[in-house]
Every structure is written in structure tokens, then in C-alpha cells.
């Protein structure tokens, strides 16, 4: 039996169970009830749609397009029950290129709709180099990027090996510059992107790797001018800017070295420069630690190919307050080399130090002190030899003998030659430094000594 006190509600009226009378509902309440019922109905229908199909888009796709820098940009927003995909991509009015873009966008959109990691999945773009013959752009998603480089006349994708040269030359380039890009540069199937500032970008598990196209000049094919007509002019400008950066770096490096030794006045004390050839290597780290303990400065003449193999040691050593100099790429006797070969030995070492350490070294030491003065014009650094040879490179060298030789021969403003090779060298340092310091000597870098002498 129905309780007489129950009130029954209907759209448009109300029946009082007790009196049996009908009352009108206020229009505003009626409107709210209607909207609520419609929302419940559509939510039910939408739920059925998603439960039956799983990946179909929701009832609303937002579409728009606009023009940016003369390129049509399309915007889409697609919704599923669990995620939203927001898409922006370029339209170039080139059937083949646009079809490639659409195919990639469609695949990524489906991935975005089905993804469970991002509530909003983004697909965006960046247009890079766009010349009369070449078009480069990158399509970006919440999960990663995909670069495209097209030849406009054929609408074909340009593989990396159509822009760069063979593996052997690239390997030499990697050794020359210290750029860890060998895998990226030799994988012709790898996607890449050339930006508006003429940088080449590669996507990798380690993130985006980027290098100036002009820094790749040694491994670019001559046909690069086909795709970038003003390449040679831009290369000269780039090289001029880099030369200015290197000169500035050299001066800043010298300034930092001198500022770190401001407490030492070579007018008041007898200054000596301890220098170490070889490395970077583990023995060099031990020597640096010993010098730090004794509050003395050293100058290390490092070898280019060793920097390539021990780049972590080199980079970690740069912040220790000591000075570094160039000792060529492979420590060959420069007198035995042609002018071109000698120049390459010097420049290869400078370049790898620049690329790995970001500094352009102010001083250079020829291996074995062997140097033909006619080659001095090939070297863009101050050439440094030595006044005292510790002869610590011998296998049977002993710490006490090394120390006796150095302390007996060293005079004010001398440069002492040692090596980052033997334990005996490291063991001799406390003896040398303590005995000479007792005689009024202090230990500075080569640049500090030159600054005083000049």
C-alpha cells in the first residue's frame, strides 16, 4: 500500500499524495530537472559508445586553421573518455609532403587516444630550414620527436647519408672534435632535423643532440650548396664568429688563472712553474691532488688523443685551479713533419680541447722541445719549453733523485719539466715544494710566470 504522505513528482506538475491535488512546478526548477535528465541520458549513451568501441573519438572534434609565416597551420582537438589529444601541424600545399605528415599525425593521434600516461597528449611542430630546394621540420609529441628533411623538387625525404659523407671520414671527424655523434651520423635511416639557425638535431635515448651544420663542414657533401645556396658565405661568417669566441675564451681563461693566484706577487717572492707533460690520465689526477694538498699550482700539457679517450678526467680536472696547455694531438716530433702535418697536430688538439672543455688554450709545448722556428707562424699560442728537466720519465727514476736534481738546478722564474707518468714524480713533489718553499720559492702556473716576466 502506498503511503499517503509520499509526494509524486512529474515534469510540469506535483501531486500531493494526501490531498490528491496537483501543483505546478516553478519554471526554473523545471528547466534544471530537464537539463539534468538530458545530461544523464547523454552520459549513458556516450558510455555505451566507448564501452562498445574502445578507441572511437568522443562527440566533439574541435577544428581550426590559421596562417603563420606564410604556412597554413591546422589545429585539431580530439577527445576520448580518458584522454584529450591536442594537435597542431603544418600544411605546405604539397600533396606528397602533406600526405607524409597526415599519415604520421594519424598514427600518433591514435597512440595519443589510447595512451594511459598523459591525460592531455600533445602533438606540435617546429619548422626549420626552408629554402628553395630544401624543407625541414620536426613533429613533436608528448613521447618524442620525429624530424623530416625533404628535397622540394622531388618531395623525397633526404637520408642523412645523402647530406654527409662516408663512415670513415665521419669517424675521423668524431675523433677530431670529440663530438659523441658517431652512431647518429652514420645511421642513414636515423631521422634528423635542420633548424633555422643551421643546427642539425638528432633524437636519441639520451635526449636531443645538436650540432651546428657549419661545424660538420668537414663531413658534408659538396652538394650541400644545392640545398643551401648561400652555405659558403654563411660558413665564413660562422668561422669568423667562432674565431672571436676562441680568442675571447683564451683571454678569459688567462684572466681566471691569474685571478686564482692573486695572493702571490712574483715581485716579492721567487716564482717557479712546475709543468707536467702527458695525460690526461689517472696519474695526472694524483699529481693534482698532491699539489692541492701542498697549496701549489701546476701546468699540465695534455695530448689531444688522450683527451678524446679520457674526456671525463679532463673535464673534471678543469675546475681544480691549475692551468692546461696544448701538447699536440699525438706527441710527434714536429721537426719530422711537414708544415701542414705540424699545423694539424696543433690544431686537432686545440679543437678537441675546445669542443670538450670549452677553452682555447693560451700556451703550447712542442713534444721533446723539438721545434723548428720556421713553423712558429703555424701555432696560434705562446710556445713554451723549459729551463730544468727533471728526467722523471725514466723507468728507474726515484723520488729522492728527481727532487735533488730539481732543487739543485732551479732558479727564480724557471720552468721545470716533469711528466704525468710515474709514481716517482708524484712522490717527489712534497720534497721539491717543501725544500724550495723554505728557500723563498712559490709555485705558480706558466701564465702567471709569463705575466710577471713580460
C-alpha positions in Angstrom: 0.0 0.0 0.0 1.3 3.5 -0.9 1.9 5.9 1.9 -0.5 8.8 1.5 2.3 11.2 2.6 4.5 10.3 -0.4 4.7 13.1 -2.9 5.0 12.2 -6.6 6.9 14.5 -8.9 6.3 14.8 -12.6 7.6 17.2 -15.2 5.3 20.1 -15.1 3.2 19.1 -12.0 3.2 17.9 -8.4 0.6 15.6 -6.9 0.1 15.9 -3.1 -0.5 12.3 -2.0 -2.5 13.4 1.0 -4.9 15.9 -0.7 -4.8 14.5 -4.2 -4.3 18.0 -5.6 -2.0 18.9 -8.4 0.5 21.8 -8.0 2.6 23.5 -10.8 6.4 23.4 -10.6 8.3 26.6 -10.9 9.6 27.0 -14.5 13.2 27.4 -13.2 13.1 24.2 -11.3 11.5 22.5 -14.4 14.5 23.7 -16.5 17.1 22.4 -14.1 15.4 19.0 -14.0 15.2 18.8 -17.8 18.9 19.7 -18.2 19.9 17.1 -15.5 17.9 14.4 -17.3 19.5 15.2 -20.6 23.0 15.1 -19.2 22.3 11.7 -17.6 20.9 10.5 -20.9 23.9 11.6 -23.0 26.4 10.3 -20.4 24.7 6.9 -20.7 24.8 6.9 -24.5 28.5 8.1 -24.5 29.4 5.4 -22.0 27.8 2.8 -24.3 29.7 4.2 -27.3 33.1 3.9 -25.5 32.4 0.6 -23.9 31.5 -0.9 -27.3 34.2 0.6 -29.5 37.1 1.4 -27.0 39.0 3.8 -29.3 36.5 5.9 -31.2 36.6 9.7 -30.6 34.1 11.5 -28.5 31.2 13.6 -29.7 33.3 16.7 -30.2 36.3 17.3 -32.5 37.5 20.9 -32.5 39.0 22.0 -35.8 40.6 25.3 -36.8 43.4 26.6 -39.0 45.5 29.8 -39.3 48.5 31.1 -41.1 51.9 31.6 -39.5 54.9 32.9 -41.5 53.1 32.1 -44.7 52.4 28.5 -43.8 48.9 27.1 -43.0 48.7 25.6 -39.6 46.0 23.1 -38.7 44.7 22.7 -35.2 42.6 19.7 -34.0 41.4 18.6 -30.6 40.1 15.1 -30.2 38.6 13.6 -27.1 38.1 10.1 -25.8 36.6 9.1 -22.5 40.0 9.0 -20.8 42.2 11.5 -22.8 42.5 14.5 -25.0 44.7 14.9 -28.0 45.7 18.4 -29.0 47.3 18.6 -32.4 49.0 21.4 -34.4 50.8 20.6 -37.6 51.8 22.5 -40.8 50.2 22.2 -44.3 52.6 23.0 -47.1 50.2 22.6 -50.1 52.5 19.8 -51.4 50.5 16.6 -51.9 53.3 14.2 -51.2 54.8 16.0 -48.3 51.4 16.8 -46.7 50.4 13.1 -47.1 53.5 12.0 -45.2 52.6 14.5 -42.5 49.0 13.3 -42.3 50.0 9.7 -42.1 52.3 10.3 -39.2 49.8 12.6 -37.5 47.1 9.9 -37.8 49.3 7.3 -36.3 50.3 9.5 -33.4 46.7 10.6 -32.8 45.6 7.0 -32.3 48.5 6.4 -29.9 47.5 9.6 -28.0 43.9 8.5 -27.7 44.9 5.1 -26.4 47.7 6.3 -24.1 47.3 5.9 -20.4 50.2 8.1 -19.3 49.0 11.5 -20.4 45.6 13.0 -19.8 46.4 15.5 -22.4 48.6 14.2 -25.3 50.3 17.0 -27.3 51.3 16.9 -30.9 53.1 20.0 -32.1 55.6 21.1 -34.8 58.6 23.3 -35.5 59.5 24.5 -39.0 63.3 24.6 -39.5 65.3 25.4 -42.6 63.1 26.2 -45.6 64.9 27.2 -48.8 64.0 27.0 -52.4 65.2 23.4 -52.6 65.0 22.0 -49.0 62.3 21.8 -46.4 63.0 20.7 -42.8 60.6 20.4 -39.9 60.1 18.4 -36.8 56.9 17.0 -35.4 56.8 16.7 -31.6 54.7 14.6 -29.3 54.5 14.1 -25.5 56.6 11.0 -26.0 59.3 12.1 -28.5 60.1 13.9 -31.8 60.4 12.9 -35.5 62.5 15.0 -37.8 61.8 15.4 -41.6 64.1 16.8 -44.3 62.6 16.9 -47.8 64.0 17.8 -51.2 61.3 20.0 -52.6 61.8 19.3 -56.3 61.2 15.5 -55.8 59.3 15.6 -52.5 61.6 12.9 -51.3 63.0 12.5 -47.8 66.7 13.2 -47.8 68.6 10.5 -45.9 71.5 11.5 -43.7 74.0 9.8 -46.0 72.7 12.0 -48.8 73.9 15.1 -46.9 77.0 13.6 -45.2 79.9 11.5 -46.5 81.1 8.0 -45.8 81.6 6.4 -42.4 85.4 6.7 -42.4 85.5 10.4 -42.7 82.8 10.8 -40.0 84.8 8.6 -37.6 87.8 10.9 -38.1 85.6 13.9 -37.6 84.3 12.5 -34.3 87.9 11.9 -33.1 88.9 15.4 -34.2 86.1 17.2 -32.5 85.2 15.0 -29.5 81.6 15.1 -30.6 79.9 11.9 -29.4 77.8 11.6 -32.5 79.2 8.7 -34.4 76.1 6.4 -34.1 73.8 9.3 -35.1 76.0 10.5 -38.0 76.5 7.1 -39.6 72.9 5.7 -39.3 71.5 6.8 -42.6 68.0 5.7 -41.5 68.0 8.0 -38.5 65.7 10.9 -38.6 67.2 14.3 -38.2 66.1 18.0 -38.4 67.9 21.1 -39.6 66.8 24.2 -37.7 66.5 27.8 -38.8 69.8 28.6 -37.2 71.5 25.8 -39.3 71.9 23.3 -36.5 71.4 19.6 -37.0 69.4 17.8 -34.3 69.1 14.1 -33.6 66.7 12.4 -31.3 68.3 9.7 -29.2 67.5 7.9 -25.9 69.9 10.4 -24.3 67.8 13.3 -25.4 68.2 15.8 -28.3 71.7 16.0 -29.6 72.5 19.2 -31.5 75.5 20.4 -33.6 76.0 23.3 -36.0 75.8 22.4 -39.6 78.9 24.5 -40.2 80.8 22.5 -37.5 80.0 19.5 -39.7 81.7 21.1 -42.7 84.4 18.5 -43.0 81.9 15.7 -43.5 79.3 17.5 -45.6 79.0 16.6 -49.3 79.8 19.3 -51.8 76.1 19.1 -52.9 75.2 20.9 -49.7 75.2 24.1 -51.7 72.4 22.7 -53.8 70.2 22.7 -50.8 71.6 25.8 -49.1 72.7 28.1 -51.9 74.4 30.6 -49.6 76.1 27.9 -47.5 79.7 29.1 -48.2 79.0 32.7 -47.3 77.3 31.6 -44.0 80.2 29.2 -43.3 82.7 32.1 -43.5 80.6 34.2 -41.1 80.3 31.3 -38.7 84.0 30.6 -38.8 84.7 34.3 -38.1 82.4 34.3 -35.1 83.9 31.1 -33.8 87.4 32.6 -34.1 86.2 35.6 -32.0 84.8 33.2 -29.4 88.0 31.3 -29.2 90.1 34.5 -28.7 87.7 35.7 -26.0 87.9 32.3 -24.3 91.7 32.3 -24.3 91.7 35.8 -22.6 89.1 34.8 -20.1 90.9 31.6 -19.3 94.2 33.5 -18.7 92.3 36.1 -16.5 90.7 33.3 -14.4 94.1 31.6 -14.0 95.7 34.9 -12.9 92.9 35.8 -10.5 93.2 32.4 -8.8 96.8 33.4 -7.9 96.3 37.0 -6.9 97.7 36.3 -3.4 101.2 35.6 -5.0 103.3 38.5 -6.1 106.3 37.4 -8.1 108.0 40.7 -7.4 108.2 39.8 -3.7 108.9 36.0 -4.0 110.8 33.8 -6.3 108.2 32.1 -8.6 108.7 28.8 -10.3 106.4 26.9 -12.7 106.1 23.2 -12.4 104.9 21.7 -15.6 103.7 18.2 -16.4 103.6 16.6 -19.9 101.2 13.8 -20.8 97.7 12.8 -20.0 95.0 13.3 -19.1 95.2 10.1 -17.1 94.8 8.8 -13.5 98.4 9.7 -12.6 97.6 13.3 -13.5 94.7 13.3 -11.0 97.1 12.0 -8.3 99.5 14.8 -9.1 96.7 17.4 -8.9 95.6 16.1 -5.5 99.2 16.3 -4.2 99.5 19.9 -5.5 96.2 20.8 -3.9 97.3 19.4 -0.6 100.6 21.4 -0.8 98.7 24.6 -2.0 100.8 24.7 -5.1 99.8 25.4 -8.7 100.8 23.3 -11.8 100.5 23.5 -15.5 99.6 20.4 -17.5 100.4 19.9 -21.2 97.9 17.4 -22.4 97.7 15.3 -25.5 94.7 15.5 -27.8 94.1 11.8 -28.5 94.3 11.1 -24.7 91.7 13.8 -24.1 89.4 12.0 -26.5 89.9 8.7 -24.6 89.8 10.3 -21.1 87.4 13.2 -21.6 85.8 12.7 -18.2 89.1 13.1 -16.4 90.0 16.1 -18.4 86.6 17.9 -17.8 86.8 17.1 -14.1 90.3 18.5 -13.8 89.5 21.9 -15.4 87.8 23.2 -12.2 90.8 22.5 -9.9 92.5 25.9 -10.4 95.5 24.6 -12.4 96.5 25.5 -15.9 96.4 23.4 -19.1 98.3 23.7 -22.3 98.4 22.0 -25.7 101.0 19.3 -26.3 99.8 18.3 -29.8 97.4 15.6 -30.9 99.7 12.5 -30.8 103.0 13.8 -29.4 105.0 13.5 -32.6 108.3 15.3 -33.2 107.3 18.4 -35.2 110.6 18.7 -36.9 109.9 15.4 -38.6 106.6 16.7 -40.0 105.7 18.9 -42.9 104.2 22.3 -42.2 100.7 21.0 -42.9 101.2 18.0 -40.6 102.6 20.1 -37.8 99.7 22.5 -38.1 97.3 19.6 -37.9 99.0 18.2 -34.8 98.5 21.5 -33.1 95.0 22.4 -34.3 93.5 19.0 -33.8 94.4 19.1 -30.1 93.2 22.7 -29.7 89.9 21.8 -31.4 89.2 18.8 -29.2 90.0 20.8 -26.1 87.6 23.5 -27.3 84.8 21.0 -28.0 85.2 19.1 -24.8 86.4 21.7 -22.4 85.1 24.9 -23.9 88.5 26.7 -23.6 91.1 27.9 -26.2 94.4 27.2 -24.5 97.0 30.1 -24.5 100.2 28.1 -24.4 101.7 25.2 -26.4 104.6 22.9 -25.8 106.2 21.1 -28.7 106.9 17.4 -27.9 110.5 16.8 -26.8 111.1 20.5 -27.0 111.8 19.8 -30.7 110.6 22.8 -32.8 111.6 24.5 -36.0 111.2 28.2 -35.5 110.1 28.5 -39.2 106.9 26.7 -38.0 106.1 29.3 -35.3 103.6 31.1 -37.7 101.5 27.9 -37.7 101.0 28.0 -34.0 98.4 30.3 -32.6 99.6 30.0 -28.9 102.6 31.0 -26.9 105.3 28.4 -27.3 106.7 27.1 -24.0 109.8 25.0 -23.4 111.6 24.6 -20.1 114.7 25.6 -18.1 115.1 22.5 -15.8 114.5 18.9 -16.9 113.7 16.6 -14.0 114.4 13.5 -16.1 111.5 11.8 -14.3 110.4 10.0 -17.4 112.9 7.2 -16.8 111.5 3.9 -15.6 114.1 3.6 -12.8 113.6 7.2 -11.6 113.4 7.6 -7.8 111.6 10.4 -6.0 114.7 11.5 -4.0 116.9 11.7 -7.1 114.2 13.7 -9.0 113.9 16.1 -6.1 117.7 16.5 -5.7 118.0 17.4 -9.4 115.2 19.9 -9.4 116.1 21.6 -6.2 119.8 21.9 -7.1 119.2 23.4 -10.6 116.0 25.6 -10.2 116.4 29.3 -10.1 113.9 32.2 -9.9 111.4 32.3 -12.8 112.4 28.9 -14.1 110.0 26.4 -15.8 110.5 22.8 -14.6 109.7 19.9 -16.9 108.1 16.9 -15.3 105.7 14.2 -16.6 102.3 12.6 -15.6 103.7 9.1 -15.9 105.4 7.6 -12.9 104.6 7.3 -9.2 108.1 8.6 -8.5 107.1 12.0 -9.9 104.2 12.4 -7.6 106.3 11.2 -4.6 109.0 13.8 -5.4 106.6 16.7 -5.2 106.4 17.1 -1.4 110.2 17.1 -1.2 110.6 19.6 -4.1 107.9 22.0 -2.9 108.8 22.0 0.8 112.5 22.4 0.2 112.2 25.2 -2.4 109.5 26.9 -0.4 111.8 27.0 2.6 114.2 29.0 0.3 111.5 31.5 -0.5 110.1 30.0 -3.7 106.4 29.8 -4.6 104.8 27.6 -7.3 102.6 29.3 -10.0 101.3 28.4 -13.4 103.1 29.3 -16.6 100.7 32.1 -17.5 101.3 33.7 -14.1 105.0 33.4 -14.6 104.8 34.9 -18.1 102.6 37.7 -16.9 105.3 38.7 -14.4 108.3 38.3 -16.8 106.6 40.2 -19.6 
